[in-house]
Amino acid sequence: MKNLGFNIKTLLCFTKNLRLADSPLLNWAIQNSEEIMFVISWRDLVRRAGPFRKQFALECLSDLQASLKLRNQELIITCLPLQEFIGHEIKNSIQQIVIDEDVNHEESVQFENIKTICFAANIKLYSKIDSTLTDFQKTVPIFENKSASKNFTFTEFRKEIEKTLSVPAPVEMVDIFPRPMTCTQADYLTTVPALKQSLSDPKVLFKGGESAALKHLNAYFSKTENPINYKNTRNGMLRFEDSTKFSPWLSLGGISARTIYAELKSFENKYGSNESTYWILFELLWRDYFKYNSYLNKEKLFLRSGAKNIKTKILPHELEMDLFTKWKDGATGVDFIDANMLELKKTGWMSNRGRQNVASYLVKIQNVDWRLGASYFEEMLIDYDCASNWGNWSYLAGVGTDPRDRVFNVERQAETYDPEKLYVKKWLHKIAIRGTT
């Protein structure tokens, strides 16, 4: 922390980067403040979330709060939308606000409102988009200028990025914090125990928080067979180790993509690289691609016709809702689809292979509005990420950036990825047993 010579009070707003490590904006705030307050909006964090994501998010907050307490700081959890909290708290002699900016449309609108509040109150606002592997500020102009329609394909994106791939190294955390600042809004605050009481406490496959994220990262790369065989196992649906399982923590910023990349390169330096280790990077680039796609297409990403304005078949409402309900309840009569949907319903998780199949089935076979499926995933998935979820759904619906109009053959997919029907038996059999008790 710098000796600034005068009392600078800072409000640091967590949005989705729920960590202390590798957080350049956090470091900047610590070094440029005499007093600091940390706040997060529970309402914003779990907007439209179901029980699994809420439970995971609560564990993330609990871990973040514990880490801050070790540094004599408090995490303020407000029930208000962040912009409303800021509107009240600016009366507390705050000089500057620091916030992680988001790529997605809804969050961008809120950020513009916060900018307006800060401008009117003569408060300095420091922000940065810091959720990507690549440097967002340096990379986004390439694609803003590349295509007037903003609909560049993943292959175009990947080739452009890989020409001069440069991933910033994770930054060391500054561990000497300013004095904590007192919050004046007791009426608008809540606590982790209070939130916990309001949840149904579902059994969740993943433990939320930065501590759990770093533990999982270390465990994954400690077993050399995991990264070395990733490309061969990534479509598996039964074993936890089949894929990296980094996505839940990435979705709420419990770990940064840069930290994963640094661990990947360390692994390659020690054990060598192959197609599988490259494929881990490949998936991180997919994640980046959808974030740039969301940032550039804004609200168009959420239109039925997509950013490309492609018209799709519209079913009678009653029929569409009947098909959608059977799909989400795992009652289509197609075992491979139903097993995946029941896994999602019971755990908040589904494999990438499963997600592609159930999405293709809903929108290409049943002709249901793809946005119904995307919204259901938003509610249910523990690793929901707005850009990846809506980008993938529009992609598979044929209204996104996929130049091919692909349809998954469910029967063939089941034969390829569940040849002995072990996955189907696991989920359909469990439900059958429950029904007899």
ZAGURO-622085 format. One record per residue: x, y, z of N, C-alpha, C in turn; residue number from 0. Coordinates in steps of 0.05 Angstrom, whole numbers. Example, Ala and Ser with C-alpha at 12.3 -4.5 7.8 and 13.67 -1.06 7.14 Angstrom:
R   n.xx   n.yy   n.zz  ca.xx  ca.yy  ca.zz   c.xx   c.yy   c.zz nuvo
R    264   -114    156    246    -90    156    264    -66    156    0
R    257    -45    142    273    -21    143    258      1    157    1
***
This chain:
R   n.xx   n.yy   n.zz  ca.xx  ca.yy  ca.zz   c.xx   c.yy   c.zz nuvo
R     17    -24      0      0      0      0     17     25      0    0
R     12     43    -18     27     68    -19     20     87      4    1
R     39    103     12     32    125     31     22    149     14    2
R     -4    151     13    -16    171     -6    -16    199      5    3
R    -12    202     31    -11    229     42    -38    241     48    4
R    -59    228     39    -86    238     45   -105    214     44    5
R   -128    217     57   -146    194     62   -163    187     37    6
R   -156    167     22   -172    159     -1   -189    135      7    7
R   -215    138      6   -233    116     12   -243    103    -14    8
R   -240     77    -14   -247     61    -38   -268     41    -33    9
R   -287     39    -51   -307     18    -50   -300     -2    -73   10
R   -292    -26    -66   -286    -46    -86   -310    -65    -88   11
R   -321    -67   -112   -345    -83   -117   -337   -109   -131   12
R   -341   -131   -117   -338   -157   -130   -363   -163   -147   13
R   -359   -174   -171   -381   -182   -187   -379   -212   -192   14
R   -360   -220   -209   -357   -249   -213   -328   -259   -209   15
R   -310   -241   -203   -282   -250   -197   -279   -254   -167   16
R   -289   -276   -157   -291   -280   -128   -265   -294   -118   17
R   -243   -278   -119   -217   -289   -110   -200   -265   -102   18
R   -178   -272    -89   -158   -252    -82   -133   -255    -99   19
R   -126   -280   -107   -103   -285   -124   -107   -276   -153   20
R    -86   -268   -166    -88   -260   -194   -111   -242   -200   21
R   -112   -220   -186   -133   -200   -189   -120   -172   -191   22
R   -112   -164   -216    -98   -138   -219   -114   -114   -208   23
R   -140   -115   -212   -156    -92   -203   -157    -91   -172   24
R   -158   -114   -159   -157   -114   -130   -130   -104   -121   25
R   -108   -112   -133    -82   -102   -126    -80    -72   -128   26
R    -91    -62   -150    -90    -33   -155   -105    -18   -132   27
R   -129    -29   -126   -145    -16   -105   -130    -16    -78   28
R   -118    -38    -71   -103    -40    -46    -80    -20    -45   29
R    -67    -17    -67    -43      1    -68    -50     30    -70   30
R    -75     36    -76    -83     64    -80   -106     72    -62   31
R   -107     61    -38   -128     68    -19   -116     70      9   32
R   -128     87     25   -122     89     54   -143     73     70   33
R   -167     73     60   -189     57     72   -203     43     49   34
R   -214     19     55   -227      4     34   -250    -12     45   35
R   -270    -15     28   -294    -31     34   -298    -50     11   36
R   -304    -76     17   -309    -96     -3   -339   -103     -2   37
R   -352   -103    -25   -380   -108    -26   -387   -126    -49   38
R   -408   -142    -46   -419   -158    -68   -449   -159    -65   39
R   -463   -159    -87   -493   -161    -87   -501   -190    -91   40
R   -513   -201    -70   -523   -229    -72   -544   -231    -94   41
R   -561   -210    -95   -582   -210   -115   -571   -211   -143   42
R   -551   -196   -149   -539   -196   -176   -525   -222   -181   43
R   -511   -233   -161   -495   -257   -164   -512   -281   -172   44
R   -535   -284   -160   -551   -308   -164   -577   -303   -179   45
R   -578   -281   -194   -602   -274   -210   -609   -298   -228   46
R   -633   -308   -225   -645   -330   -241   -631   -357   -236   47
R   -616   -359   -214   -602   -384   -207   -620   -403   -192   48
R   -616   -429   -197   -630   -449   -182   -614   -457   -157   49
R   -623   -478   -143   -611   -485   -117   -581   -493   -119   50
R   -573   -507   -140   -545   -516   -141   -526   -493   -144   51
R   -533   -474   -162   -515   -451   -167   -515   -433   -142   52
R   -538   -430   -130   -539   -413   -105   -522   -425    -83   53
R   -523   -451    -80   -507   -464    -59   -477   -460    -65   54
R   -469   -464    -90   -441   -461    -98   -433   -432    -94   55
R   -450   -413   -102   -443   -385    -99   -440   -377    -70   56
R   -457   -388    -53   -455   -383    -24   -428   -393    -13   57
R   -420   -416    -22   -394   -427    -13   -371   -409    -23   58
R   -374   -398    -47   -354   -379    -57   -352   -355    -40   59
R   -375   -344    -32   -375   -320    -14   -364   -327     13   60
R   -370   -350     24   -360   -357     50   -330   -359     50   61
R   -319   -371     28   -290   -373     26   -276   -346     22   62
R   -289   -329      6   -278   -302      1   -278   -286     27   63
R   -300   -288     42   -303   -274     67   -282   -283     87   64
R   -277   -309     88   -256   -320    106   -229   -310     99   65
R   -223   -309     73   -197   -299     64   -193   -269     71   66
R   -214   -254     68   -213   -225     75   -210   -222    106   67
R   -224   -238    121   -222   -236    150   -193   -240    160   68
R   -179   -259    147   -151   -263    154   -134   -238    150   69
R   -144   -220    134   -130   -195    128   -144   -171    141   70
R   -160   -177    162   -174   -156    178   -193   -140    161   71
R   -206   -154    141   -225   -141    124   -252   -155    126   72
R   -273   -142    118   -300   -153    118   -311   -153     90   73
R   -325   -174     83   -340   -174     57   -369   -167     63   74
R   -377   -144     53   -405   -134     56   -422   -148     35   75
R   -443   -162     44   -461   -175     25   -488   -160     26   76
R   -495   -148      4   -520   -133      3   -542   -148    -12   77
R   -567   -143     -3   -590   -154    -17   -599   -137    -40   78
R   -588   -113    -42   -596    -94    -63   -580   -100    -88   79
R   -591    -92   -112   -575    -92   -136   -551    -73   -130   80
R   -528    -79   -142   -504    -65   -136   -507    -35   -141   81
R   -520    -27   -163   -522      1   -169   -539     16   -148   82
R   -558      3   -136   -574     15   -114   -557     18    -89   83
R   -542     -2    -83   -524     -1    -59   -504     23    -63   84
R   -493     25    -86   -474     47    -91   -488     74    -88   85
R   -512     76    -99   -527    101    -96   -531    110    -68   86
R   -534     90    -49   -536     97    -21   -509    103     -8   87
R   -489     86    -15   -463     87     -1   -446    110     -9   88
R   -451    123    -31   -434    146    -39   -436    169    -19   89
R   -456    168     -1   -458    189     20   -436    184     41   90
R   -421    162     39   -402    155     60   -374    166     53   91
R   -373    188     39   -347    202     33   -328    184     17   92
R   -339    168     -1   -323    151    -18   -311    168    -41   93
R   -285    165    -46   -273    180    -67   -271    164    -94   94
R   -270    137    -91   -267    121   -116   -280     94   -113   95
R   -290     84   -136   -302     58   -137   -286     41   -157   96
R   -281     16   -149   -266     -2   -166   -284    -26   -171   97
R   -287    -34   -197   -306    -56   -203   -296    -72   -227   98
R   -300    -98   -225   -295   -116   -248   -318   -114   -268   99
R   -311   -104   -291   -332   -101   -312   -337   -128   -325  100
R   -362   -131   -335   -370   -156   -347   -374   -153   -377  101
R   -372   -175   -392   -375   -173   -421   -404   -175   -430  102
R   -422   -184   -413   -449   -190   -421   -468   -166   -420  103
R   -489   -167   -436   -506   -144   -441   -519   -134   -415  104
R   -532   -151   -401   -547   -142   -377   -529   -129   -357  105
R   -505   -141   -352   -486   -129   -334   -474   -103   -345  106
R   -471   -102   -371   -461    -77   -383   -480    -54   -379  107
R   -506    -59   -381   -526    -38   -376   -524    -29   -347  108
R   -521    -47   -328   -518    -39   -300   -493    -23   -296  109
R   -472    -31   -310   -446    -16   -307   -449     13   -317  110
R   -464     17   -339   -469     43   -349   -484     60   -329  111
R   -503     47   -315   -518     62   -294   -500     70   -271  112
R   -481     52   -264   -462     58   -243   -444     81   -251  113
R   -436     81   -277   -419    103   -287   -434    130   -284  114
R   -460    130   -290   -476    154   -288   -478    164   -259  115
R   -481    145   -240   -482    152   -212   -456    164   -203  116
R   -434    152   -211   -407    162   -204   -402    190   -215  117
R   -409    193   -240   -405    219   -253   -420    241   -239  118
R   -446    235   -232   -462    255   -219   -452    262   -191  119
R   -439    243   -178   -429    247   -151   -399    255   -150  120
R   -387    258   -174   -359    266   -177   -341    245   -163  121
R   -347    220   -167   -331    198   -156   -316    184   -179  122
R   -291    179   -175   -275    166   -195   -283    136   -197  123
R   -284    126   -221   -291     98   -226   -269     84   -241  124
R   -259     63   -230   -238     47   -243   -249     19   -249  125
R   -247     10   -273   -259    -15   -281   -241    -29   -301  126
R   -246    -55   -304   -230    -71   -323   -245    -97   -329  127
R   -246   -105   -354   -256   -132   -361   -233   -151   -358  128
R   -235   -170   -339   -212   -186   -332   -220   -216   -329  129
R   -239   -224   -346   -249   -252   -343   -239   -270   -365  130
R   -222   -260   -383   -212   -276   -405   -183   -285   -401  131
R   -176   -306   -417   -148   -315   -416   -130   -295   -430  132
R   -138   -286   -453   -123   -265   -467   -129   -238   -456  133
R   -112   -219   -462   -115   -192   -452   -138   -179   -467  134
R   -160   -174   -453   -185   -165   -467   -181   -138   -481  135
R   -168   -120   -467   -165    -93   -478   -149    -92   -503  136
R   -130   -110   -505   -113   -112   -529   -126   -128   -551  137
R   -142   -147   -544   -153   -166   -563   -178   -157   -576  138
R   -196   -145   -562   -223   -139   -572   -222   -120   -597  139
R   -203   -101   -599   -202    -84   -623   -197   -100   -649  140
R   -183   -122   -646   -177   -139   -670   -203   -149   -682  141
R   -222   -157   -665   -246   -169   -675   -268   -148   -679  142
R   -266   -125   -666   -284   -103   -673   -280    -94   -701  143
R   -255    -94   -710   -248    -85   -737   -250   -107   -758  144
R   -250   -132   -749   -248   -154   -768   -274   -159   -784  145
R   -296   -154   -770   -322   -161   -783   -343   -141   -775  146
R   -356   -128   -794   -377   -109   -788   -401   -123   -775  147
R   -405   -148   -782   -428   -163   -770   -421   -175   -743  148
R   -395   -175   -736   -385   -186   -711   -389   -217   -709  149
R   -395   -230   -732   -400   -259   -730   -376   -275   -741  150
R   -353   -270   -730   -329   -286   -737   -331   -313   -725  151
R   -321   -333   -739   -323   -361   -729   -302   -366   -708  152
R   -305   -389   -694   -285   -396   -674   -258   -402   -687  153
R   -259   -415   -710   -234   -421   -724   -219   -395   -732  154
R   -234   -375   -742   -221   -349   -748   -209   -337   -722  155
R   -224   -338   -701   -215   -327   -675   -190   -342   -666  156
R   -191   -368   -665   -168   -384   -655   -143   -379   -671  157
R   -145   -379   -698   -122   -375   -715   -110   -347   -710  158
R   -127   -328   -707   -117   -300   -702   -103   -299   -676  159
R   -115   -311   -655   -103   -310   -628    -77   -325   -628  160
R    -76   -348   -640    -52   -365   -638    -29   -355   -654  161
R    -34   -335   -672    -11   -323   -686      9   -311   -667  162
R     -1   -298   -647     16   -284   -627      6   -288   -599  163
R     -1   -313   -592    -13   -318   -566      5   -309   -544  164
R     -5   -291   -528     10   -281   -505     -9   -279   -481  165
R     -5   -296   -462    -23   -297   -439     -8   -283   -415  166
R    -20   -262   -404     -7   -249   -381     -3   -269   -358  167
R     20   -267   -345     25   -284   -322      6   -276   -299  168
R     -2   -295   -283    -18   -288   -259     -2   -269   -241  169
R    -16   -249   -230     -3   -229   -213     -3   -238   -184  170
R     19   -232   -171     20   -238   -142      1   -220   -126  171
R    -11   -231   -106    -29   -215    -90    -14   -197    -71  172
R    -23   -172    -70    -12   -153    -50    -25   -159    -24  173
R     -9   -165     -4    -21   -176     21    -21   -156     44  174
R    -14   -131     39    -16   -110     60    -40    -93     53  175
R    -62    -96     67    -87    -83     60    -90    -56     74  176
R   -105    -38     63   -112    -12     77   -130    -17    101  177
R   -136      4    115   -155      2    137   -183     -5    127  178
R   -198    -22    141   -225    -28    132   -244     -4    137  179
R   -262      0    119   -281     22    121   -308     11    130  180
R   -322     25    147   -348     17    157   -370     22    138  181
R   -388      3    135   -412      7    118   -434     20    134  182
R   -449     38    122   -470     53    135   -498     42    131  183
R   -500     19    116   -526     10    107   -534    -17    119  184
R   -536    -18    145   -543    -43    158   -570    -55    149  185
R   -588    -37    141   -615    -46    133   -614    -62    107  186
R   -593    -59     91   -592    -71     65   -573    -94     63  187
R   -563   -103     86   -542   -124     87   -553   -151     96  188
R   -538   -172     89   -545   -199     98   -519   -213    105  189
R   -521   -237    114   -497   -252    122   -497   -280    109  190
R   -474   -293    109   -473   -320     98   -491   -339    114  191
R   -491   -339    141   -510   -357    155   -539   -352    149  192
R   -546   -326    146   -574   -320    139   -581   -330    111  193
R   -563   -327     92   -568   -337     65   -570   -368     65  194
R   -552   -380     81   -552   -410     82   -579   -420     92  195
R   -591   -407    111   -617   -415    121   -639   -413    100  196
R   -635   -396     81   -656   -392     60   -653   -412     37  197
R   -632   -427     37   -627   -446     15   -637   -474     23  198
R   -641   -491      3   -651   -518      8   -627   -537     14  199
R   -603   -527     12   -579   -542     18   -577   -568      2  200
R   -577   -566    -25   -575   -590    -41   -547   -601    -40  201
R   -544   -627    -45   -518   -639    -46   -505   -631    -73  202
R   -482   -618    -71   -469   -607    -95   -443   -621   -100  203
R   -437   -627   -126   -413   -642   -133   -388   -626   -128  204
R   -390   -600   -128   -366   -582   -126   -368   -564   -102  205
R   -346   -560    -89   -345   -541    -66   -337   -514    -77  206
R   -352   -494    -71   -346   -467    -81   -323   -454    -67  207
R   -311   -434    -80   -291   -418    -68   -263   -421    -80  208
R   -247   -400    -76   -220   -399    -87   -203   -421    -75  209
R   -205   -427    -50   -189   -448    -37   -194   -475    -50  210
R   -220   -481    -55   -227   -507    -67   -218   -507    -97  211
R   -219   -484   -110   -210   -482   -138   -181   -489   -141  212
R   -164   -477   -124   -136   -481   -125   -129   -510   -117  213
R   -143   -521    -98   -139   -549    -90   -146   -568   -114  214
R   -168   -562   -127   -175   -579   -150   -155   -576   -173  215
R   -146   -552   -178   -126   -547   -199   -101   -564   -194  216
R    -91   -564   -169    -68   -579   -162    -73   -609   -164  217
R    -96   -618   -156   -102   -646   -157   -104   -656   -186  218
R   -116   -640   -203   -119   -648   -231    -92   -652   -245  219
R    -74   -632   -242    -48   -634   -255    -29   -652   -241  220
R    -35   -659   -216    -17   -678   -201    -20   -706   -212  221
R    -43   -713   -223    -47   -739   -235    -41   -736   -265  222
R    -17   -745   -272     -7   -739   -300    -25   -751   -321  223
R    -39   -773   -315    -56   -785   -335    -80   -767   -342  224
R    -87   -749   -325   -110   -731   -331   -104   -713   -355  225
R    -84   -695   -354    -79   -678   -376    -68   -693   -401  226
R    -53   -714   -396    -41   -728   -419    -62   -742   -436  227
R    -84   -750   -423   -105   -764   -438   -131   -748   -441  228
R   -130   -722   -436   -154   -706   -436   -170   -708   -461  229
R   -157   -706   -484   -172   -706   -510   -187   -732   -514  230
R   -177   -754   -503   -190   -780   -505   -213   -784   -485  231
R   -211   -771   -463   -231   -776   -442   -252   -754   -439  232
R   -248   -731   -452   -264   -707   -447   -294   -711   -452  233
R   -301   -730   -470   -329   -735   -476   -342   -756   -458  234
R   -326   -766   -438   -337   -785   -420   -359   -773   -402  235
R   -377   -789   -393   -400   -779   -377   -403   -792   -350  236
R   -385   -810   -343   -388   -825   -318   -367   -818   -297  237
R   -342   -814   -306   -321   -809   -286   -317   -779   -282  238
R   -312   -771   -257   -307   -743   -251   -282   -734   -266  239
R   -262   -751   -269   -236   -744   -281   -237   -742   -311  240
R   -260   -749   -324   -261   -749   -353   -255   -721   -365  241
R   -264   -700   -351   -258   -673   -361   -245   -657   -338  242
R   -236   -633   -344   -221   -618   -324   -238   -609   -301  243
R   -263   -604   -306   -282   -594   -285   -273   -567   -273  244
R   -259   -551   -290   -252   -524   -280   -275   -504   -282  245
R   -295   -511   -299   -315   -491   -306   -332   -480   -282  246
R   -338   -495   -262   -354   -483   -240   -339   -459   -227  247
R   -313   -463   -222   -298   -442   -209   -292   -419   -228  248
R   -287   -425   -254   -284   -404   -274   -309   -387   -276  249
R   -332   -399   -273   -357   -384   -277   -361   -361   -258  250
R   -351   -365   -233   -353   -343   -213   -325   -332   -206  251
R   -306   -338   -222   -280   -326   -218   -265   -335   -193  252
R   -271   -359   -183   -256   -370   -161   -227   -376   -168  253
R   -223   -379   -194   -197   -382   -205   -197   -368   -232  254
R   -174   -358   -241   -172   -345   -267   -162   -364   -288  255
R   -170   -359   -313   -160   -375   -336   -130   -373   -338  256
R   -119   -350   -330    -90   -346   -331    -76   -366   -312  257
R    -87   -370   -288    -76   -388   -269    -76   -416   -279  258
R    -98   -424   -292   -100   -451   -304    -79   -454   -326  259
R    -77   -434   -343    -57   -434   -365    -29   -437   -354  260
R    -22   -422   -333      4   -423   -321     10   -451   -311  261
R     -9   -464   -298     -6   -491   -288     -3   -511   -311  262
R    -18   -506   -333    -16   -523   -357     12   -522   -369  263
R     23   -497   -371     50   -494   -383     71   -506   -365  264
R     67   -504   -339     85   -516   -320     85   -547   -323  265
R     61   -558   -326     59   -587   -331     73   -595   -357  266
R     69   -580   -378     81   -586   -404    111   -585   -402  267
R    122   -565   -388    151   -562   -384    162   -586   -370  268
R    147   -598   -352    156   -620   -336    152   -647   -349  269
R    129   -651   -362    123   -677   -373    121   -678   -404  270
R    122   -655   -416    120   -653   -445     91   -647   -453  271
R     88   -637   -478     62   -630   -488     53   -651   -508  272
R     27   -653   -512     16   -670   -533    -11   -658   -542  273
R    -25   -672   -558    -51   -661   -568    -71   -657   -546  274
R    -69   -673   -525    -88   -670   -503    -83   -645   -486  275
R    -57   -640   -481    -51   -616   -465    -58   -591   -482  276
R    -54   -592   -508    -62   -570   -525    -93   -566   -523  277
R   -107   -589   -521   -136   -587   -522   -147   -573   -497  278
R   -133   -573   -475   -141   -558   -452   -140   -528   -458  279
R   -118   -520   -471   -117   -492   -481   -139   -487   -501  280
R   -144   -505   -519   -165   -503   -539   -192   -496   -526  281
R   -198   -510   -505   -224   -505   -491   -224   -478   -477  282
R   -201   -469   -467   -200   -442   -455   -204   -421   -476  283
R   -194   -426   -501   -198   -408   -523   -227   -407   -531  284
R   -241   -430   -530   -270   -430   -536   -284   -411   -516  285
R   -276   -413   -491   -289   -397   -470   -284   -367   -476  286
R   -259   -360   -484   -253   -332   -491   -270   -324   -515  287
R   -272   -342   -535   -287   -335   -559   -315   -327   -553  288
R   -329   -342   -536   -356   -335   -530   -358   -309   -514  289
R   -338   -303   -499   -338   -277   -484   -336   -253   -503  290
R   -318   -255   -523   -315   -234   -543   -341   -233   -559  291
R   -352   -256   -566   -377   -257   -581   -400   -243   -566  292
R   -402   -248   -540   -422   -235   -524   -418   -205   -522  293
R   -394   -197   -518   -387   -168   -516   -394   -153   -542  294
R   -389   -165   -565   -393   -151   -590   -422   -152   -600  295
R   -436   -174   -593   -463   -176   -603   -484   -166   -583  296
R   -477   -162   -558   -494   -149   -538   -522   -163   -538  297
R   -543   -147   -539   -570   -159   -536   -578   -177   -558  298
R   -565   -176   -581   -572   -193   -604   -568   -223   -597  299
R   -550   -228   -578   -544   -255   -570   -569   -269   -559  300
R   -588   -253   -549   -611   -265   -535   -637   -265   -552  301
R   -634   -257   -577   -657   -257   -595   -661   -285   -606  302
R   -686   -292   -611   -692   -319   -623   -678   -322   -649  303
R   -676   -301   -665   -663   -302   -691   -633   -299   -690  304
R   -623   -293   -666   -594   -292   -662   -582   -267   -674  305
R   -555   -266   -672   -541   -243   -683   -542   -243   -714  306
R   -547   -266   -726   -547   -268   -755   -575   -264   -766  307
R   -595   -259   -748   -623   -254   -756   -634   -276   -774  308
R   -632   -300   -765   -641   -324   -779   -669   -332   -768  309
R   -688   -334   -786   -715   -341   -777   -717   -371   -772  310
R   -730   -379   -751   -733   -407   -744   -763   -415   -743  311
R   -768   -440   -744   -796   -450   -744   -808   -444   -717  312
R   -833   -435   -717   -847   -428   -692   -871   -448   -689  313
R   -870   -462   -666   -891   -481   -660   -915   -468   -646  314
R   -938   -480   -647   -960   -470   -630   -951   -471   -601  315
R   -958   -451   -585   -948   -447   -558   -953   -472   -541  316
R   -977   -482   -541   -984   -505   -524   -967   -529   -530  317
R   -963   -535   -556   -946   -557   -564   -917   -553   -556  318
R   -907   -528   -560   -880   -522   -553   -875   -526   -524  319
R   -893   -516   -507   -889   -519   -478   -891   -548   -469  320
R   -908   -563   -482   -910   -592   -475   -884   -606   -481  321
R   -872   -601   -505   -847   -613   -512   -824   -604   -494  322
R   -824   -579   -487   -803   -568   -470   -805   -580   -442  323
R   -829   -583   -431   -833   -594   -405   -823   -623   -403  324
R   -830   -638   -423   -821   -666   -424   -791   -668   -426  325
R   -779   -650   -441   -750   -649   -444   -737   -643   -418  326
R   -745   -622   -404   -732   -614   -379   -737   -633   -356  327
R   -759   -648   -358   -765   -668   -337   -753   -695   -343  328
R   -738   -698   -365   -727   -724   -372   -748   -744   -379  329
R   -769   -735   -394   -791   -753   -400   -797   -753   -430  330
R   -777   -751   -447   -781   -751   -476   -785   -779   -487  331
R   -777   -799   -472   -778   -827   -482   -753   -835   -497  332
R   -734   -816   -500   -708   -822   -513   -688   -825   -490  333
R   -679   -849   -484   -664   -855   -460   -639   -837   -457  334
R   -624   -834   -478   -599   -819   -476   -604   -789   -469  335
R   -625   -778   -480   -633   -751   -473   -643   -749   -445  336
R   -661   -768   -438   -673   -767   -411   -652   -771   -389  337
R   -633   -789   -393   -612   -793   -373   -596   -768   -368  338
R   -589   -754   -389   -574   -729   -386   -591   -708   -371  339
R   -616   -706   -378   -633   -686   -365   -638   -692   -336  340
R   -640   -718   -329   -643   -726   -301   -618   -721   -285  341
R   -595   -725   -298   -570   -718   -284   -569   -688   -277  342
R   -577   -672   -296   -577   -643   -292   -597   -636   -269  343
R   -620   -648   -270   -641   -642   -250   -632   -650   -222  344
R   -617   -672   -220   -609   -682   -193   -582   -671   -183  345
R   -566   -660   -201   -539   -652   -193   -530   -624   -201  346
R   -544   -612   -220   -535   -586   -230   -512   -588   -249  347
R   -506   -613   -258   -483   -617   -276   -492   -634   -300  348
R   -479   -630   -323   -482   -647   -346   -456   -644   -362  349
R   -447   -667   -374   -423   -666   -390   -426   -649   -414  350
R   -404   -641   -426   -405   -625   -451   -418   -640   -473  351
R   -412   -666   -475   -425   -683   -496   -455   -684   -491  352
R   -463   -687   -467   -491   -688   -461   -505   -662   -468  353
R   -492   -639   -461   -504   -613   -467   -509   -609   -496  354
R   -490   -617   -513   -493   -614   -542   -516   -631   -552  355
R   -519   -655   -542   -540   -673   -551   -567   -664   -543  356
R   -571   -656   -517   -598   -648   -509   -606   -622   -522  357
R   -586   -604   -527   -593   -579   -540   -601   -584   -569  358
R   -585   -600   -583   -592   -607   -611   -619   -620   -613  359
R   -625   -638   -595   -651   -652   -595   -674   -633   -591  360
R   -671   -614   -572   -693   -595   -567   -698   -577   -590  361
R   -677   -566   -602   -681   -545   -622   -682   -555   -650  362
R   -668   -577   -656   -667   -587   -684   -687   -609   -689  363
R   -692   -626   -669   -711   -648   -673   -739   -640   -665  364
R   -741   -625   -642   -767   -617   -631   -776   -590   -641  365
R   -757   -574   -651   -762   -547   -661   -773   -528   -640  366
R   -764   -532   -615   -771   -514   -593   -752   -490   -593  367
R   -763   -467   -585   -747   -443   -583   -722   -448   -566  368
R   -699   -444   -578   -673   -450   -564   -670   -435   -538  369
R   -683   -411   -536   -680   -395   -513   -693   -407   -488  370
R   -713   -424   -492   -724   -439   -469   -703   -457   -457  371
R   -688   -471   -474   -667   -489   -464   -645   -473   -451  372
R   -637   -451   -463   -615   -435   -452   -623   -424   -425  373
R   -648   -416   -422   -658   -405   -396   -659   -427   -375  374
R   -666   -451   -383   -667   -473   -364   -639   -480   -354  375
R   -620   -480   -373   -592   -485   -365   -582   -463   -347  376
R   -590   -438   -352   -582   -416   -335   -592   -421   -306  377
R   -615   -431   -303   -626   -437   -276   -612   -460   -263  378
R   -606   -482   -279   -598   -507   -267   -568   -512   -265  379
R   -553   -502   -284   -524   -509   -285   -508   -496   -262  380
R   -493   -512   -249   -476   -501   -227   -453   -485   -239  381
R   -446   -490   -264   -423   -476   -277   -434   -456   -298  382
R   -458   -446   -294   -470   -428   -314   -452   -404   -319  383
R   -446   -399   -344   -431   -375   -353   -448   -363   -375  384
R   -456   -339   -372   -475   -326   -391   -465   -328   -420  385
R   -440   -319   -425   -430   -319   -452   -428   -347   -464  386
R   -417   -366   -449   -414   -393   -459   -441   -407   -463  387
R   -459   -403   -444   -485   -416   -446   -501   -406   -470  388
R   -505   -380   -471   -522   -369   -493   -507   -371   -519  389
R   -481   -368   -519   -466   -372   -544   -468   -400   -555  390
R   -465   -420   -537   -467   -448   -546   -495   -455   -556  391
R   -515   -446   -541   -542   -452   -550   -549   -440   -577  392
R   -542   -414   -581   -547   -402   -607   -531   -415   -629  393
R   -507   -424   -622   -489   -438   -640   -502   -464   -650  394
R   -512   -480   -630   -525   -505   -637   -552   -502   -650  395
R   -565   -479   -645   -591   -474   -657   -589   -465   -686  396
R   -564   -458   -694   -560   -449   -721   -565   -420   -726  397
R   -567   -404   -704   -571   -376   -706   -547   -360   -695  398
R   -526   -375   -689   -502   -362   -678   -480   -361   -698  399
R   -457   -370   -691   -433   -366   -708   -424   -392   -722  400
R   -439   -414   -719   -432   -438   -733   -440   -437   -762  401
R   -420   -439   -780   -427   -437   -809   -442   -462   -819  402
R   -441   -484   -803   -455   -509   -811   -481   -512   -796  403
R   -501   -523   -809   -527   -528   -796   -526   -557   -787  404
R   -516   -562   -763   -511   -589   -754   -534   -599   -737  405
R   -539   -625   -739   -559   -639   -723   -546   -664   -712  406
R   -548   -668   -686   -536   -692   -673   -555   -715   -677  407
R   -544   -738   -686   -559   -763   -688   -557   -776   -660  408
R   -579   -774   -645   -578   -782   -617   -572   -812   -614  409
R   -584   -828   -631   -579   -857   -630   -549   -864   -634  410
R   -538   -851   -654   -509   -856   -660   -492   -845   -638  411
R   -499   -822   -627   -484   -810   -605   -484   -829   -580  412
R   -508   -840   -575   -510   -859   -552   -493   -884   -556  413
R   -493   -894   -581   -476   -918   -587   -447   -912   -584  414
R   -439   -887   -591   -411   -879   -590   -401   -874   -561  415
R   -417   -859   -546   -408   -849   -520   -420   -864   -496  416
R   -439   -881   -501   -450   -898   -480   -457   -925   -491  417
R   -437   -939   -503   -442   -964   -518   -454   -986   -500  418
R   -447   -987   -475   -458  -1008   -457   -481   -998   -441  419
R   -490   -974   -447   -513   -961   -434   -509   -958   -403  420
R   -484   -956   -395   -479   -953   -366   -488   -926   -356  421
R   -485   -906   -372   -494   -879   -364   -524   -878   -362  422
R   -538   -888   -383   -567   -889   -383   -578   -905   -359  423
R   -566   -928   -354   -575   -945   -332   -571   -930   -305  424
R   -549   -916   -303   -544   -902   -277   -566   -883   -270  425
R   -575   -867   -290   -594   -846   -283   -623   -855   -286  426
R   -629   -871   -305   -657   -880   -308   -663   -901   -287  427
R   -644   -918   -280   -648   -939   -259   -653   -926   -232  428
R   -637   -905   -226   -640   -892   -200   -668   -880   -196  429
R   -678   -869   -217   -705   -857   -216   -726   -879   -212  430
R   -722   -902   -227   -741   -924   -225   -742   -935   -196  431
R   -718   -937   -183   -717   -947   -156   -732   -928   -137  432
R   -727   -902   -141   -741   -882   -124   -771   -885   -126  433
R   -780   -890   -151   -809   -892   -155   -822   -915   -142  434
R   -806   -935   -133   -818   -959   -121   -819   -957    -91  435
R   -806   -937    -79   -804   -935    -50   -827   -919    -39  436
***
